[in-house]
Amino acid sequence: MPDLQHKVRGVDHIAYPTFDPARTVKFYRDVLGFPVVHSICAAGWGPDDHPDFIHFFFDIGNDDRLAFFYYFGLEPFDGGPQGDSYSRFAEDVPIFFLRSRHLAIHVDSEEDLLEYRRRLDNSEWPVELQLQHETIESIYTHDPNGYMIEITRALRPVTPQEDLDANLTIDALIDVVTGPDPSMAALLTRKAELITERAAAWQHEQHTKEMATR
């Protein structure tokens, strides 16, 4: 893997389409308390068949924003009974696949998480699930457009060892999915092989660091 300098500084904004801007504003501004911080009134943009639209932004902290497009005169598209304003899916598409696409916003403490739970539970969009998993605790609901929203807090810091494990996992995953018959068993086997292959280099690196501190 090339040694590329990491220069990005987070999310400027993520954008979704909406067919219901009034309830979208109610959910994000009036229930969750995310201020509206910018809007663009776009009349006559794009080619002749491009409708006029509003592009509006909510502050989600850390100078990051969540944005929506509302196109005047555009009606929702036909599709399956599942999904959201962007994508509609047939009944046989697994629910876990639909829920894999979501926006997660983090807060600092359990107190903050429970405050957002209180706001949601007192609204039209109560919390659907509260769950502790891996290193975080999260609450989940769907916004008026059907997009899954997660609000999460850290249960503990992620350790350097877990960062190393993540990179091992990804390297093993790439090897497995580019070969025949990918499976979890094949991934774990390949990961064990990578640990064995790299153990000597890790020990040498650790020894070098220890010598440098003496």
Secondary structure, 3 states (H helix, E strand, C coil): CCCCCCCCCCCCEEEEECCCHHHHHHHHHHHCCCCEEEEEEECCCCCCCCCCEEEEEEECCCCCEEEEEEECCCCCCCCCCEECCCCEECCCCCHHHHHCCEEEEEECCHHHHHHHHHHHHCCCCCCCEEEEECCEEEEEEECCCCCEEEEEEECCCCCHHHHHHHHHHHHHHHHHHCCCCCCHHHHHHHHHHHHHHHHHHHHHHHHHHHHHCC
